[in-house]
């Protein structure tokens, strides 16, 4: 995601001043492609940049790049703006905003509801949270990455909405896999079933994006099962904090966790169909 966002901004005439990845070879390859610097430290990224866009996988990774000690993006961060695009716990986004302010910087959460292709094309759907004045400063840049962007509110709010988006998406994905798996077991024509789904109350965005992949067992990864499990966990934690019972979110999370346990967690979330079709992974 981050690499394709960098490519998009380069195409739009922005100077990509630096790139960084925990996998140094990946950063070096991208830097050569874009004609920029592959930084060996986080602090160097901040030194070379005015706006820093981060895309990490979980809460621990986010805390590590904004660490209070050691190599950190916060080193020399005065005057910088951070746009943090990871799907992580809302509380961590709030914590990072506080750390950025203490360092004389600004922080905005830019939660993404799209995938790799949209990052490259500049057609991401972005949910933004943080200080409105910070959002206003980078709105033009965000417009190069997104055809649809919504400012949701103060820090943590966009992350809450993103958790809900992924929770419902994951429920829909697991439900579609069960429906198509049962249809296949009954000897029904999958193409016919999907066409009927598309014209009835069984229709969903997931049917459009994942239905054929479930049928064809084509699970090239755009959004992994492991990430689906993680994101459903964020939503469940929010529900628990509000005293709510979310049984479908828990059930879909368990399905994606089962994929991880079986060693197929890096497949796309459409791979949950491997658990529901007869003759596949059981």
N, C-alpha and C positions, 0 to 999 in steps of 0.2 A: 504493500500500500504506500509506504513512505517513498520508495523509489519511483513509483509511477506518479505520485504527487510532485516529486522533484522534476521529473521529466516534463510534466504538464506546465509547471511554472516557468521552466526554461523555455519551452515553446512560446509562452506568452510574453517573453521578454524580460522576465525577472532574472536578476543575478542570483544564481544558487551559489552562495559563498562557501559552503562546506557541507559535507555529508559525514555521517557516522553510523556505524553498525557494530554490534558486538562481534560480528563475523567480519574481521578486517578485510578479508579477501573480497567479500561482497561490496563493502564500501569502496575499496580500491577500483573495482571494475566499474562501479557507477560513476565514481569521480572521473575516471578516464573518459567515459562516455560523455559526461556533461562538461568536461573541461574545468573541473573544480578541485578543491582540496579534500582528500580523505583524511579526516582528523584521527589522531591516535588517542586523544583524550576528549572527554566531554567539555572540559574547560576551554579547549581550543575552539570548539563549535561556538560557544558563547562569545568568545573573543572576536571571532570573524563575522558574526552575524548580528543583525538588528532584530529579525523575527526568527524564532526557532520553532519548527513544527516537529512534534514528537509523536511517534506511533510505537507503542510497546504492547506486550501481551497480557500483563496482569498487574495487580497492585504492587507486588514485590519489585517488579521491574521499574515501575513508576517511581517508587520510593528510592530505588538505587540511583536513578539518574538525577534526582533532586535531593541527594543526600546532604546532610548538614556538615559532614566531614569528608575528607578525601576528594577524589576526582568527582566533580559535580557540575551540572549546568548552571548552578547558582553562583559559581565562582566568577566574579567580575560581571555580575548580571545587571547592574544598575542601568536603567533605561531600556532594557530589552523587553520584548513581548514574546511570551510562550503560548503557542496554540497546541493544546494537548488532545490528541485524537483517539486515544485508546478507550476501549470499553472496559472500565474499571469501576470500583465502588465509588459512589458519589462522595463519600467521606474523604477519600484520598484526593479527589479533585479539589475539595475544599481545603484540605491540608496543604496541597501544593500551592494554591492561591495564596495562602497565608505565608508560606515560605518565600514565595516570589516577592510579595509585598515587603517582607522584612529585608530582602536583598535589594530593594529599590526597583524591582521589575514588576511586570504585569503578567497575568495568566488568564487564558480563556480556554474553556473546554469546547472542543469541536468534534462532537461525537458523530460518527459516520454510519449511515444506514445503507451502504452500497458496497460494492466489491472492487476487485482489482481492475477490471475493465473500465468502470466508471471513474476510478482514480486517474487512469491514463487519459481519458477523454474529457475530464473536467466536468463530469455530470454527477458528482456525488450529491447525496442528500445529507445535509449537515444540520445538526441540532447544536446550537451554541449557548453556552452558559458562562456567566461571569459579569464583571462590571460592564454596563452598557457603553461607557466611554471607551473601554478597551475594544469592544466589538466594533464600534464606529471607526476606530483607527485602522482596523485591518479588514473592513467590509469589502473593499475593492479587491484585495488579494483573495479573499474567500470566494468572491464571485467568479474568479478564474478557475476555481476548483469545483464549484457547485452550480448547478442550474436551479436548485431548490435549497434554500437555507432558511432556518427559522431560529430567531433569537428567542430562547425559552424563558430565561430569567437569570437569577443570581447563580453563583457557583453551586454545582451539585444538581441543579434542576435538569439540565440537559442530560446528565448521566442517568438520572432517574427515568426520564422518558426513554432513553436508549435501552435501558434494562427492560422496560416494558415491551418495547418493540421486539427485542430479541426473544423475550419470554414467549410472546404470542407467536412469533415466527417459528420457534422451536416446537411449540405445541402443534401448530399447523403441519410442520414437517413430519413429526412423528405420527400424527393422525393420518396424513396422506399415505405414508408408508404402510400403515396397517390396512387402510382401505384398498390400496392396490395389491398388497400381499394377499388379502382375502379374495379379491377378485380373481387373481391368478390361480389361487388354490381351487376356486369354484369352476375353473375352466372358462371363465369369461374372457372376451377379447379386451386386452388392456387398452388398446387405442380407442375402442368404442366407449369403454368405461370413462376414460379421461375426457373424451368429448362430451359425454353426458354430465360429468362433474362440472365441466366448464360452463354449462348452461343452466345449472341448478344451484341450490344452496350449498353444495359441496365445493363450489369454486373458491379459489384463493390465489393469491400471488405466488404461493409456493407451488401450486399445480403448474403454473407457467414456467417457473424457473427450475423445478426439480423433478417433475413428473416423468419426462422422457429419460432423464438420467437414472431414475429408479428402475424404469422398465429395462433400460439397456445396460444397467450396471456400470455406468460411466460416472465415476465419482472423483473426477479431477477436482482438486481442492480449490475452492474459492472462499469457503468459510468452513473451517474444520469442525468435526464432531467434538473435538476436545475444547475448542472455543465455545461451542454451543453449550456444553456442559458447564463451563465456567460462567458464562453469561446468565444461564438459568439460575445458577447458584447466587449470583448477585441479586436477581429479582426475588428469589426466595428469602434471602436475608432481609430485604426491604419489607417483604410481606410479614416476616416474623417480627420485625421491629414495630409493625403496625397492628400486631395481634391477629393477622389474617391467615386463614388456611387456604393454600393454593395447591390443591391435589393434582391438577393437570400439569402445572409447572413442575411439580415434584416428579410425576411419572415420566414426563419427557426428559427431564434431567437424568433420571435413572437409565433411560434408554441410551442416551449419549455417553453416559459413564460406562455402560456395558460395552460400548464400542471401544472405549479406551482400554478397558480391562482385557478385551480380546485382541488388543494390539492393532486395531484399525481406527484409532482415534484421529489419525492425520488424514483420513479420507474426508471428502466433503460431507456436510451434514446430510446430503441425500443418501449417503451410505447407511443411514439408519434402516433403509429398506432391506439391507442384508440380514437384519434381525427378524424380518416379518415375512419374507417370501420363502415358501417351502424349498428345500434343497440348497439354500444358501447357508450363511453362518447361523448357527443356532445358539 
